[in-house]
Amino acid sequence: MKDGSEFELEAIPSAKKTDPETGCKILIREDKVMVINYPDGHTYTEHKDGTKFYTSPDGNHIWVEHEDFATVKVSYDPVKARMGTIIGLGSSSAYQGFDNIMERSHDGRVTETFLPDGSKVVGYLEKRELEGYENYETSHIHLLYQPEGSVLKFKDDGEVVIISANDRFELNKNGENRSENDIDYFLQLFAGPDDRKNGVYSADLKKSSNLLILINKIELIWTKDDEGNYFSVSSTGETKVDIKDKAISTYRVKSLFHSTSIKTPKKNKK
């Protein structure tokens, strides 16, 4: 209990048996919870409401499933947890974690949520080095991968990075041009706002929480092209076009994005 007190719980009647063919040890409780321990160390648990848990032999990977909810996988790496990874300065650090996002995790934990529409959300805790002596920033990061190829990054300070399927395709085409496992989009997700390339949109949801944004016309989402021209949309729906070395013009915009699916490089199945 929260107050430090202790009390005994009533024992739940249960039955145990071992399958002679598979060697599995089965526990069935009166409250309709079933636990199966496999010879290789894996554990399967099913609750009365249909929730299922799959646990790896070392306990570092847990899958949670239910037919009415998204499947969640939680991974833990005790070595990474002890290391306390800190992402360094420089563009080279932006590639860190491409092959395994655990390489960016500060506490050795990564959560993956598999949504019914085929999207996947990857979440982890990141600690990053900033300019100055002993200056760091710790943030919760979530990456949303959508089936058609678009990718979004959400940071708990309100920063959002949006890369559509079309723009991801172009980034790969104009970058390393890989036939599979394209990497150029990943660099853009973790690059600084001023270093992001054409077609990558940046947003600041922290600004949008301010009640004065309708008066101040704060820029909420923006991008720039390869020539340095700057495009942004304010909280009032106005778009500002800042053509390099020319005057700035503004106009009202109805829609910022046009959703288009495009074939993106395939990823290797693991």
Secondary structure by P-SEA (a helix, b strand, c coil): ccccbbbbcccccbbbbbcccccbbbbbccccbbbbbcccbbbbbbcccbbbbbbcccccbbbbbbccbbbbbbbbbaaaaaacccccccccccccccccccccccccbbbbbbccccbbbbbbbbbbbccccccbbbbbbbbbbcccbbbbbbcccbbbbbbcaaaaaaaaaacccccccccaaaaaaacccccccccbbbbbccccccccccccccccccccccccbbbbcccccbbbbbcccbbbbbbbbcccbbbbbbbccccccc
